[in-house]
Structure formats: structure tokens, C-alpha cells
Amino acid sequence: MISRRNFLSSAALLSAGLLVSPSVFAYNKRYIGLQLYTVRDAMAKDPASTLAQVARIGYNSVEGATYTGTQKFYGMTPKAFTAVLKQNGLIMPSAHYMLGEAQTNGAPTKGTILHEWDRAVDDAAAAGVKYMVCAYLLDSERGSLEHYKYVAEQLNKAGERCKKAGIQLCYHNHDFEFAAQDGKLPYDTLLNITEKNLVKMELDLYWVTKAGQDPLALFKQHPGRFPLWHVKDMDRTLQRAFTEVGNGSIDFKKIFAHADEAGLQYFFVEQDVTPGSPLDSITKSISYIKKNLV
């Protein structure tokens, strides 16, 4: 299995009545997205065929995961990749990138926030990407709260560059950002030090829940800061493993009812590990979403 490392203003609040109504959302409900990390093995072998299968299942939006290292999108130039998306009725409004503080084989990792970011932004713009997302901090890129402050400062700089290209930078969480240090959460450090108009958040609903945090509390504290979500469910076992959307314990209906408050624009199904074919799992997830969430 290929690892993620290898693949890789604030909105105004509506009235309280609107916030509890699941029928009124800020985002365009016609888009149901898939984070392509879910089908990473198939994308590595045959991206065009895999995208066609994803579209046939019913997804019309995808989030990229592989720009780091290749400085291309799944081995294709922005123009070529965009053409494949268009052929299948897909858009790619968002894509994942790495910080790049850690090296690859003793050399800087290109196409990351810290190395050749200008080219990454230009390529993203050429591919029609609206959101560039810092996907994950490797173990060596985490550290103390002071180091998280450094990361936040780098995100601000990267966000400035994105803004010039008409792109919004975001940060995607896991659970380690919610491990307290001296009584403070690294996630709060990232939220508070980054400029809210330069750096927004892609909230992974699985990881934030696993960390014992309440997504609705985050929306209330930072309205409009969460334009992207990862819709990923947690099973009911002691392991709290990944499972298909609607098959687990996360109350997505309740969370989606606060989409406006969050500032949601796009969401993406993601399932890091599946019990069988990822295509079978994402079919189950979209079936639930169409019947219950959009």
C-alpha cells in the first residue's frame, strides 16, 4: 500500500433557525467529492480508468493527493490531467501538498510549501484548483508549540502566494494536533497564529472526533474557517477504525446542519483503509450521502 507521504472575511452566521435546518447550506450540494487517496493504488496504476470508475459511481468532484515529488498530477501535466477530468465530468477544486520540512532521500522535497511552492501554485492554478491544502505533518515536522508557531508562519507565507493566484490555502488535521502541550492544543496554535483569510481549515471529521473534539464547537469558535471537510466515518469497535460513511458512529446529519456556520464549500469522502475494494466502499458511502445528506 502506498503511503500518504508518497502521494501525496470569515463567513457570516445565519440566524439560529437557519443553522438547524439541513435544507439550507452555503455549499453547492450538487458536488459530492472523493479524496483520491482512497483509491491511491488504482490511481498509481491507471489514473484515467480509475477516474472514469469514480465518475460512474456518482462522484463529480475529486481532491488530488499526489503532486508532491512528481510536480505533476498523477504523472500528467495540469493541462492533460484537467482534460481527463473533463472527459469524465469531474472537477478538482482541491489538492493536497506537503510542508516539505522533512527531506526525501537527503534532498529537499520539491513542490512543497517550503520548496518550489511558486511552481506548485502555478500548476494548481493551471489545473483549476481553488484550494491548496497542507495535508499532513510528518513526525519530524511537529514538535513543540514553538515549532507549530513556525509552521503557522510558513503557512501564512504560503497563503499569501496562493492568494495572488486566486487560490485559498488550507490545513488538514489529523488527531495529533489535539494532543495538549502545556495545557494548549497545537491546533489552536495553528488556528490563532495563521491569518484567517490566508489560511483556512479542511476539517477531517473522523480525526477530530477520534481526538475527542466537537466539530460544532470549532465551527462556533471559528465561523467560516472550515470551507473543506473530509467525510470519513468511524466504526463502533474498540479500535474505532475507518468505515464507510453511514456505517459508523459519527452523526453526519447533525454536523451537516451546521455547514453554513462552518463556511463549507466542498466535502470529500475519504477512507484510508477499506475491508475490500475501495470502489465498493466508496459506492456504499455515496449511497448513504445521496439518501441522507444532500
N, C-alpha and C positions, 0 to 999 in steps of 0.2 A: 504494500500500500504506500502511495506517495504522500509524504508529509506536507503539512501546510507551508513549511519553510521552503520547500522546493517549488511549491505552487504559489505558490502564491502568485434692530432688527428683530429679535425674539418675537415669536408668533403671539398674537393677542388671544386672550382667553375668551371663549364663548360663554354665554350665560350658563348657569348651573343646569338649567333644563336641557340645553343642547348637549352638554358634556355627558349626560347619562343616556342620550339617545343613540343607539347603534346605527341609526339610519342617516346620520349627518356626519360626514367625515371630510377632512381637509384634503385628503389624498384622492387620486383618481382610482376608483375601485375597479376599473377595467383591467388594471395591471396586476397580475399575480406572478411574482418573481421567484427565481431559483438561484441560489448561490451555487455556482458551478463546482465548488469544492466537493459538493455532494456526489458529483459524477466525475471526479477527477481522473480516475483510472481510464474510463471510457474516453474522456476528452483528450487524454495523452495519446491514446491510440488512434482515434479518428474523430477529431472535433466536429467536422461538418456533419457526419452521420449522427453523432450524439446530439447536436443542437437540433437536428431535424426530429429526433425522437422526443426530445424535451418539448418541442413545439406541438407535436402530435398529441402528447399527453394533455396539453392545455395551457402550458406556461407561455406567456408572451413577453416576459421580461427576465433578464438574467443579470447576475453580478459576477464579474470576472475575478479570477483568483491567481493568474499565472504570470503577470507582467514581470515580476522580479527575476533577474538573471538573464532572460532571453531578450529583454527590451522589445518584445513583440507580444501580440495577443495570441496565445496558443500556436506559436510558430508563424503567425501571419502578421503582415503589416496592418496598421489601422484601417487602411482602405480595403484590403482584402477581407479582413475579419468583419468589417461593417457590411460588406456585400453578402457574406454568408448569413449574417444575422437577418438582413433584409429579405433574403430569399426565403427565410423561414418565418417571417412575420414577427421577428423578435427585436427588442431594443435592449441596450446595455447602458442603463443610466448610472451605474455604479461599478467600481472595480477596486480590488484590494491591492495594497502595496505594503512593503516592509519599511521599518525605520532605517535599517542599514548601519546601525552602530556596530553590530557584530560582523565579522568578516566571513567570507566564503573561501575556503582553501587558502587562507592567509592574505587574501586581497579584498579590497572594498567591494561590496555588492552593489553593482550598478542598477540604475533605475529605481533607487530607493529615495526616501526623504533626504538622506544625508549625502547621497552620491548620484549625480546626474539627474537631479529632480527636474531641472528645466526640460530635459528631453522627455521625461516621463509625462510631465504636464502637457507638453506639446502633442505627444502621441495620444494622450487621453482626449484632448480637445478634438483632434482629428477623427477619433472614433466616436465622438458624440457623447462622451462620458460627462455626466453632470456632477458626480460625487466621487472624489478620490478618498479612499479610506485606509488609514493606518490599521492594518489587520491584526497585528499580534506583536507583543514584545517578547523576544527570546529571553531565557533566564538571565543572560548576561546584560540585558538591556533594562532590567527592572531596578533592583537595589533599593536604596534608601529613599525617603521622601525628598531629600535634596536632589537625588538623581531624577525622580519623577518631575521635579521642577524644571530640570534641564530638558527633559523630554517635552514638557509643555512648551517651553520656549522654542524648541525646534519645530514643534507643531505650528506655533504662531507664525514662524518664518515661512514654513511650507504653505500655510494657509494664505499668506499674503501673495505668494507666487500663483497659487490656484485662483485667487480672486481676480488677478489680472487677466486670466484666461477665461473668466466666467464660470469657474468651477468652485464647488464648495468642498473643503476638506472636512473629513470626519474621523473619529476614532472609534474603533470597535473593541468592546470589552470582552474579557473572559471572567473568571472568578477571582484571579489573584489580585486584581485591583481593589478588591474589597476586603483584603486581609489587613487588619489595622496595624499601624506602626505608631507607637507612642500615642495611642488613642485616636489617631487620624487615619482616614482611608486614602490610599493613593488615588482612587477615582475622584474623590473630592478635590485633591490637589490638581489633577488634570482639568477638572471642570472649572475650578476657580481661577487658575492661572492662565489658561487659554482664553483668548478673546472670543466672546460668544458668537460674534459674526464671522470670525475667521475659522473657528474650529467647532463643529457640531459633533453629535454623537450618533453612532449606529449602535442601538441597544440590542444586545443579544439576550432575548427573553429567557432562554434556558440558563445561561451562565449567571445572569443577575439573580434569577430565582434560586439557583443552586447555592449561591453565595449568601442566601438569606435576606436579600434585599427586596423591597417592594417597588416594582416599576411605577406604580401610580404615585408613590411618594416622590420619586425622582421627577416625574412629569410636573407635579405641583411645585416642587422647589425650583425647577429649571424649565419653565414652559417654553415650548418652541425649540428646544435644544436637541430634539431627537427625531430628525427627518427620516431616518432609516431604521428599520428593525430587522432582526433575524428571528423568524418564527420557527421555533425549534422546541419540540416537546420533551418532557422528562417522564420516564416510566415510573411505575408505582413500586418498584422493587427497592430494596435497601441500597442498591448500587446507584439508583437514580440515573440510569443510563439514558442515552438518546433514544427517542422513538418517534413514530410518525405523528404528525400534527393531529390532535384529537384523540390520540390513543393513550395519552398520559395524564398528568396531574395539573398542568398549567391551565388556568382559566382564561383562555384567549378572548372569549366573548367580553369579559369584564375589561380586559386590557384594551381591546379594540374600541370599546365605548369611549375611551379617552384619547383617541387618535388625534383629535383637534388640539387638545391641550399639549400633547407631545410635539405637535408640529409634523406629524407623519406625512411623508410624500411617497415613499416606496417601501415595500417589505419584501423579504426574500426567505423562502423556505430553505432551511439547511439541516441536514442530518449527517453528522460527521461519520457515523458508523451505522450500517444497516444490517439487519439479520440475513438478508439475501441480496437480490439485485437492487441497487439504488433506484433503478427505474420503477420497480414495483413499489418501493417505499414512497417515492415522490408522487406516484399515482394515488396512493391512499391519502397522502397529505392534501393534495389539491382537491380531491373529492370532498373531504371534510370542510376545507376552506370555502368552496363554492356553495356548499349547503348551509354553512353556519356563520361565515364571517364577512362575505362580500355580497 
